[in-house]
Amino acid sequence: MKIIILAAGYAVRLQPLTLNTPKSLLLVGGRPIMDRIMDKLSLIKGWDEIYVITNAKYYDNFVKWAQGTSFRDKISVINDGTTSNENRLGAIKDMYFVVEGKAIDNDLLVVAGDNLFEFNVLTFMEFARSNDGVSVALYDVGSKDLARNYGVVELDASDKVVDFEEKPQDPKSTLVSTGIYYFPKNKLPFIHKYVKMLSKLDAPGYYIGWLSGEDKVYGFKFIEDWYDIGNIESYNKADSNYTKKER
């Protein structure tokens, strides 16, 4: 299995913190977000390489970070060639950039590099590997006002996604996608089809929404803490909570 960590955004809503430091390397509770993500991924058995997709601005930051980890021989940092928020590729195109460029023909786990989650990733992997489709981790934000900021999901009794809308004005539920996706090897051709057909290449939810109409997508619901680091307020909340918890 291969793993892609999406970290090519420019995090303009987190400036000035991100003027020289990528969002995924900001300290939360005294440790980089990427270190905390790696804590989770290191528990998974069966992966042999992690691709961190970033941009020209932050490429050197991630190379330095990767060289300082115990996984330096298994992490490849990839530069998508973009230089600003205005010419960014978007998360879906970045994922495609890696899948195509590295000719990935394996099961694939994709993780957004600005997500902190406390659920047991092994339970998610067990769920994902037991299904015959793509799987996405889901969290109930408990408020339709909050749900408007995310990909909103509806499931049937078998946990199959029956509706997925990216940032809807009128959410049908408060269950949202958290930016953690598992793609079995035989489902990877769908991304080639999507990128060639459609133009919404930013939020992964657009792809997952389309895919749920083309094939089977399953949702794994968790209740443990989840932080989406999207602005100064959410960053400060995560930093404060992790600092208190690990004191």
Protein Blocks (a to p, Z undefined) as FASTA:
>chain_A
ZZdddfkbgolmlpcklmmpcfklpceehiafklmmmmmmmmpghiabdcddddfklmmm
mmmmmmmpcklmmcccddehiabfklpgbjklmmmmmmmmnopabdcddddfkbccfbdf
klmmmmmmmpcbdcdddddehiaklmmmpccddddfkopafbdcehifbdcbfcdcehia
cddfklmmmmmmmmmmpmclmbfklmmmmmmmmmccdddddfbdcdddfbfklmmmmmmm
mmmmmZZ
